[in-house]
Amino acid sequence: MVRILGIQLPQGKRMEFALTYIYGIGPARAREILAEAKIDINKRSDVLTEEEANRIKETIEKTYRVEGDLRRETSMNIKRLKDIGAYRGDRHKKNLPARGQTTKTNARTKRGKRVTVGSGRKKSAEKT
């Protein structure tokens, strides 16, 4: 099994897709990394040598911000928006969409499951 930057890459997948398991690397960036490291994109992750894995690791470390650093930067950007009182920061605080989406009927993913209330009228408990 190949470990790159603390992430265990899946067995038997093409390297083009195996690298996308690292936070901050998508398909396009994975192709760029493999081209720079001079590794075939069709090569499987289980047949990758240690030397090739080291080349990939060095390429990622010197060029891109991934995993913990990227997560930290993203959370610091959100914290900054909250601290300065920006509109987007307020939306993050309230756990609502921050990019102008409609929330009257949509936004279930962001807002969570909501239980609707009936008429508000209580049923009579017992007959007397």
VOBA-1610 file (N, C-alpha, C; in pm, whole numbers, padded with zeros to 5 digits, always signed):
BEGIN
Met+00084-00119+00000Met+00000+00000+00000Met+00088+00125+00000Val+00044+00225-00073Val+00122+00347-00087Val+00064+00455+00004Arg+00151+00518+00082Arg+00111+00631+00167Arg+00180+00756+00114Ile+00098+00857+00084Ile+00152+00986+00040Ile+00089+01093+00127Leu+00174+01169+00196Leu+00130+01278+00284Leu+00033+01228+00393Gly+00055+01108+00441Gly-00029+01055+00548Gly-00159+00995+00501Ile-00182+00990+00372Ile-00305+00934+00317Ile-00272+00802+00248Gln-00347+00699+00283Gln-00327+00569+00221Gln-00407+00565+00091Leu-00337+00549-00020Leu-00405+00546-00150Leu-00471+00411-00169Pro-00588+00407-00234Pro-00660+00281-00254Pro-00584+00185-00345Gln-00601+00057-00319Gln-00533-00047-00396Gln-00592-00062-00535Gly-00506-00078-00635Gly-00549-00114-00769Gly-00614-00005-00851Lys-00621+00118-00799Lys-00679+00226-00879Lys-00571+00291-00964Arg-00612+00348-01077Arg-00518+00425-01159Arg-00473+00546-01078Met-00346+00582-01093Met-00289+00691-01014Met-00362+00822-01038Glu-00415+00839-01157Glu-00490+00961-01191Glu-00605+00981-01092Phe-00669+00871-01051Phe-00783+00880-00961Phe-00745+00854-00817Ala-00639+00779-00795Ala-00596+00750-00658Ala-00549+00877-00588Leu-00485+00967-00662Leu-00436+01092-00600Leu-00550+01183-00556Thr-00668+01166-00613Thr-00780+01253-00575Thr-00831+01223-00435Tyr-00782+01116-00371Tyr-00818+01087-00233Tyr-00748+01181-00136Ile-00650+01256-00185Ile-00581+01356-00103Ile-00660+01485-00112Tyr-00692+01544+00005Tyr-00770+01667+00011Tyr-00694+01779-00059Gly-00759+01842-00156Gly-00697+01952-00229Gly-00646+01913-00367Ile-00658+01784-00402Ile-00614+01738-00534Ile-00734+01681-00607Gly-00766+01740-00720Gly-00874+01692-00805Gly-00815+01622-00926Pro-00901+01582-01021Pro-00851+01510-01139Pro-00752+01589-01223Ala-00777+01716-01245Ala-00687+01796-01328Ala-00551+01813-01261Arg-00553+01843-01132Arg-00427+01862-01059Arg-00350+01730-01048Ala-00422+01619-01035Ala-00356+01488-01030Ala-00280+01461-01159Arg-00342+01496-01273Arg-00273+01478-01402Arg-00149+01566-01411Glu-00158+01690-01361Glu-00042+01780-01362Glu+00072+01724-01277Ile+00037+01673-01160Ile+00139+01618-01069Ile+00209+01499-01133Leu+00130+01409-01192Leu+00189+01290-01254Leu+00275+01325-01375Ala+00234+01428-01450Ala+00313+01470-01565Ala+00446+01529-01518Glu+00442+01608-01411Glu+00564+01670-01359Glu+00658+01565-01299Ala+00599+01462-01236Ala+00679+01354-01176Ala+00719+01248-01279Lys+00673+01265-01402Lys+00703+01171-01513Lys+00659+01029-01482Ile+00532+01017-01443Ile+00472+00887-01414Ile+00348+00873-01501Asp+00328+00755-01558Asp+00213+00729-01645Asp+00084+00738-01564Ile-00017+00809-01617Ile-00143+00825-01544Ile-00220+00694-01536Asn-00191+00599-01624Asn-00261+00471-01622Asn-00198+00370-01527Lys-00086+00405-01466Lys-00019+00313-01374Lys-00106+00292-01251Arg-00111+00170-01202Arg-00194+00136-01086Arg-00119+00168-00957Ser-00195+00201-00854Ser-00133+00242-00728Ser-00060+00129-00659Asp-00102+00004-00682Asp-00037-00107-00613Asp+00097-00147-00677Val+00125-00101-00799Val+00253-00133-00863Val+00348-00013-00861Leu+00314+00089-00784Leu+00398+00209-00774Leu+00520+00177-00688Thr+00639+00216-00735Thr+00760+00191-00657Thr+00779+00302-00554Glu+00867+00275-00458Glu+00896+00375-00353Glu+00955+00502-00413Glu+01042+00484-00513Glu+01106+00599-00576Glu+01003+00687-00647Glu+00905+00624-00713Glu+00799+00701-00781Glu+00710+00770-00680Ala+00680+00701-00570Ala+00598+00762-00465Ala+00668+00884-00405Asn+00800+00875-00387Asn+00876+00988-00335Asn+00875+01105-00432Arg+00883+01077-00562Arg+00878+01185-00662Arg+00743+01257-00656Ile+00635+01179-00643Ile+00501+01238-00633Ile+00492+01324-00507Lys+00540+01271-00397Lys+00534+01342-00269Lys+00612+01474-00277Glu+00731+01470-00332Glu+00812+01592-00345Glu+00744+01694-00435Thr+00684+01648-00545Thr+00614+01739-00637Thr+00498+01808-00567Ile+00422+01732-00491Ile+00307+01789-00421Ile+00354+01888-00315Glu+00455+01851-00236Glu+00501+01936-00127Glu+00559+02068-00175Lys+00632+02065-00287Lys+00695+02190-00331Lys+00600+02281-00408Thr+00491+02227-00461Thr+00406+02306-00549Thr+00270+02343-00489Tyr+00207+02250-00417Tyr+00067+02270-00379Tyr+00048+02269-00228Arg-00059+02333-00184Arg-00100+02330-00044Arg-00214+02230-00034Val-00194+02122+00043Val-00293+02015+00052Val-00313+01973+00197Glu-00414+01890+00219Glu-00447+01829+00349Glu-00454+01932+00461Gly-00378+01914+00568Gly-00391+01996+00689Gly-00372+02145+00664Asp-00271+02181+00583Asp-00246+02322+00555Asp-00364+02386+00484Leu-00422+02316+00388Leu-00535+02370+00312Leu-00659+02380+00399Arg-00684+02277+00482Arg-00798+02282+00574Arg-00783+02398+00672Arg-00661+02416+00724Arg-00635+02525+00818Arg-00657+02661+00753Glu-00609+02676+00629Glu-00626+02803+00559Glu-00774+02833+00535Thr-00851+02731+00495Thr-00994+02749+00470Thr-01066+02789+00597Ser-01036+02721+00707Ser-01104+02754+00833Ser-01063+02892+00883Met-00939+02933+00860Met-00895+03067+00900Met-00965+03174+00816Asn-00988+03146+00687Asn-01060+03242+00603Asn-01203+03260+00652Ile-01269+03150+00689Ile-01406+03158+00740Ile-01408+03230+00875Lys-01310+03201+00961Lys-01302+03267+01092Lys-01282+03418+01075Arg-01198+03456+00976Arg-01175+03599+00950Arg-01305+03668+00910Leu-01384+03603+00823Leu-01511+03661+00780Leu-01606+03678+00899Lys-01606+03580+00989Lys-01691+03589+01108Lys-01645+03702+01199Asp-01514+03715+01218Asp-01459+03815+01310Asp-01486+03958+01263Ile-01475+03982+01133Ile-01494+04119+01084Ile-01642+04153+01066Gly-01728+04053+01086Gly-01872+04080+01078Gly-01925+04090+00937Ala-01858+04024+00844Ala-01903+04028+00704Ala-02034+03950+00690Tyr-02107+03980+00586Tyr-02234+03912+00560Tyr-02211+03762+00543Arg-02108+03728+00465Arg-02078+03585+00445Arg-02042+03518+00576Gly-01973+03589+00664Gly-01939+03533+00795Gly-02064+03508+00878Asp-02160+03599+00871Asp-02286+03580+00944Asp-02361+03458+00890Arg-02358+03438+00760Arg-02424+03321+00702Arg-02356+03192+00749His-02223+03194+00761His-02153+03078+00813His-02191+03052+00959Lys-02202+03159+01038Lys-02240+03144+01179Lys-02377+03080+01194Lys-02471+03122+01108Lys-02608+03071+01115Lys-02626+02939+01042Asn-02518+02886+00984Asn-02521+02761+00910Asn-02619+02766+00793Leu-02609+02874+00716Leu-02692+02893+00598Leu-02601+02909+00476Pro-02655+02891+00354Pro-02572+02911+00235Pro-02519+03053+00228Ala-02392+03067+00190Ala-02326+03198+00191Ala-02315+03260+00054Arg-02364+03196-00051Arg-02342+03246-00186Arg-02470+03282-00259Gly-02571+03326-00188Gly-02689+03382-00252Gly-02795+03284-00294Gln-02786+03159-00251Gln-02887+03062-00291Gln-03018+03087-00218Thr-03128+03045-00279Thr-03259+03055-00218Thr-03269+02956-00103Thr-03331+03001+00008Thr-03342+02910+00123Thr-03485+02886+00167Lys-03582+02946+00098Lys-03720+02927+00143Lys-03762+02781+00133Thr-03732+02718+00020Thr-03771+02578+00004Thr-03651+02486-00010Asn-03538+02538-00052Asn-03421+02453-00075Asn-03324+02461+00042Ala-03199+02429+00020Ala-03091+02436+00119Ala-03106+02333+00229Arg-03167+02220+00199Arg-03182+02114+00300Arg-03047+02059+00343Thr-02952+02051+00251Thr-02821+01996+00285Thr-02753+02083+00390Lys-02760+02212+00372Lys-02692+02303+00463Lys-02769+02321+00594Arg-02901+02332+00585Arg-02980+02363+00705Arg-03017+02241+00786Gly-03015+02124+00725Gly-03052+02003+00797Gly-03199+01973+00784Lys-03240+01860+00841Lys-03379+01818+00830Lys-03464+01906+00921Arg-03571+01960+00868Arg-03661+02045+00945Arg-03794+01972+00962Val-03852+01985+01081Val-03983+01926+01108Val-04085+02038+01100Thr-04184+02020+01016Thr-04287+02123+01003Thr-04391+02104+01112Val-04448+02214+01155Val-04546+02212+01262Val-04685+02221+01200Gly-04781+02157+01261Gly-04919+02159+01210Gly-04984+02293+01236Ser-05114+02293+01263Ser-05189+02417+01280Ser-05159+02484+01412Gly-05101+02413+01505Gly-05074+02472+01635Gly-05185+02443+01734Arg-05292+02387+01686Arg-05406+02357+01774Arg-05385+02221+01839Lys-05403+02214+01969Lys-05382+02090+02041Lys-05508+02005+02036Lys-05486+01875+02024Lys-05600+01783+02025Lys-05649+01768+02168Ser-05781+01747+02183Ser-05833+01727+02318Ser-05780+01595+02369Ala-05730+01596+02492Ala-05661+01479+02548Ala-05757+01363+02572Glu-05864+01386+02646Glu-05957+01278+02678Glu-06101+01329+02671Lys-06191+01236+02653Lys-06332+01275+02661Lys-06373+01271+02807Thr-06460+01365+02847Thr-06501+01366+02988Thr-06637+01305+03005
//
